[in-house]
Amino acid sequence: MSDQKKLADLQMDTLAVRAGTMRTEFNEHSEAMFLTSSFVYENSQIAADRFANAQNGYIYSRFTNPSVTMFQNRLAALEGAPACIATASGMAAIFALSLTVLKAGDHIICSRSVFGSTIQMFSNILSKFDISTTYVDLSKVNEFQSAMLPNTKMVYIESPSNPLTEIADIHAISLICKASGALLVVDNCFCTPVLQKPLELGADVIIHSATKFLDGQGRVLGGAILGSEELITKIFAFNRVTGPTLSAFNAWVLLKGLETLSLRVDKQSDQAFELASWLESLNMVERVYHPQLPSHPQHALAMRQQRKGGAIVSFVVKGGRENAWKVIDATQLCSITANLGDTRTTITHPATTTHGRMPEADREKAGIVEGLIRISVGLENVTDLKNDLQRGFDLI
Ligand SMILES: Cc1ncc(COP(=O)(O)O)c(C=O)c1O
């Protein structure tokens, strides 16, 4: 298999279609999909050398697989990361990272507005191993400083947050982490490297749910962890024996997803901004959340650390749940589903779905009110999307 050509100094769009490619002796143009659980050796000596790490090469797909390697190398090139390891899902990535870098007695600082399963993992699972978590407000840098303890080993954030698009000042938080020796982990699922480069802003580790924009077409689950060679080597050793590995099939699908990532995310983000600006002009809409809107409380910070606002728009309809459900149910184009990052626009009522298990008082306090609707804007024509939402607005 020949190595890829030198790809240093190339732009994002070029890396997305070229980085990571490896060719077999057949010289295929498109990347091959390696659906094989194990690899064969020419003789016993080579087998022994591979197992002893004395010779590079593939052994078994729980450890490494060429389709997975290609996906990892392409994503690492896009994020500007020294190394990447892929996992079966975003949650598997967070779990593998946590169990690699944390031990009993350690402490995590986590933003209150991260994905719900991340909070459950930290609070209900890692707590069983004597790993504790303090939750802080994403937008208040001083809360990160006050929560820092001598045993804080990991600070975990998502920016922008879901569904209210609050922004974390990644650079300011990274300075606090560096001073305390804690690892700053950024879940970059909403922006992707097309809009935000957390490592350049000072983060140590990036997490991806590749299930979202990296695939971008709602087909497969996947995850990834990106960081230093040293960290990824340790996670590799953990994954090799615990097995949360990405399948070769999914890796191949994700590799193809990356090829169109910047086209999709740029367009989806532009459409989301257009939709958000339109929503802001409507009487029956109380409030719109999108970082690119000048009315967003952290607009200046968002535009400093992100290229664009992203594809997620949330808005509050006057009249609470009744009217929110009317708007959602009247749509004919938008898909009513909690997934996001798809080329097809999805529409969700967070208070009764993604955040339905939160106590009502906490939910309201966090801004997840009954009239809130979240849209993940896809690639449909934006006028068609406005007309689709207008159907519901006409009923209220
Ligand atoms: C921001 C974020 N991180 C992580 C995850 C978990 O990813 P997965 O569903 O691939 O396990 C999700 C899933 O929705 C998410 O939205």
The ligand as an SDF file (V2000), in Angstrom:
LIG
                    3D

 16 16  0  0  0  0  0  0  0  0999 V2000
  -22.8790   17.0800   21.0790 C   0  0  0  0  0  0  0  0  0  0  0  0
  -23.0020   15.5880   21.0960 C   0  0  0  0  0  0  0  0  0  0  0  0
  -21.9790   14.8440   21.5820 N   0  0  0  0  0  0  0  0  0  0  0  0
  -22.0390   13.5050   21.6300 C   0  0  0  0  0  0  0  0  0  0  0  0
  -23.1620   12.8280   21.1930 C   0  0  0  0  0  0  0  0  0  0  0  0
  -23.1900   11.3270   21.2640 C   0  0  0  0  0  0  0  0  0  0  0  0
  -22.9190   10.8090   20.0160 O   0  0  0  0  0  0  0  0  0  0  0  0
  -23.4120    9.3560   19.5030 P   0  0  0  0  0  0  0  0  0  0  0  0
  -24.9050    9.4260   19.3870 O   0  0  0  0  0  0  0  0  0  0  0  0
  -22.6870    9.1990   18.2080 O   0  0  0  0  0  0  0  0  0  0  0  0
  -22.9880    8.3690   20.5290 O   0  0  0  0  0  0  0  0  0  0  0  0
  -24.2360   13.5440   20.6740 C   0  0  0  0  0  0  0  0  0  0  0  0
  -25.4370   12.8300   20.1960 C   0  0  0  0  0  0  0  0  0  0  0  0
  -26.4600   13.4020   19.9060 O   0  0  0  0  0  0  0  0  0  0  0  0
  -24.1610   14.9720   20.6310 C   0  0  0  0  0  0  0  0  0  0  0  0
  -25.1790   15.7160   20.1760 O   0  0  0  0  0  0  0  0  0  0  0  0
  1  2  1  0
  2  3  1  0
  2 15  2  0
  3  4  2  0
  4  5  1  0
  5  6  1  0
  5 12  2  0
  6  7  1  0
  7  8  1  0
  8  9  2  0
  8 10  1  0
  8 11  1  0
 12 13  1  0
 12 15  1  0
 13 14  2  0
 15 16  1  0
M  END
$$$$
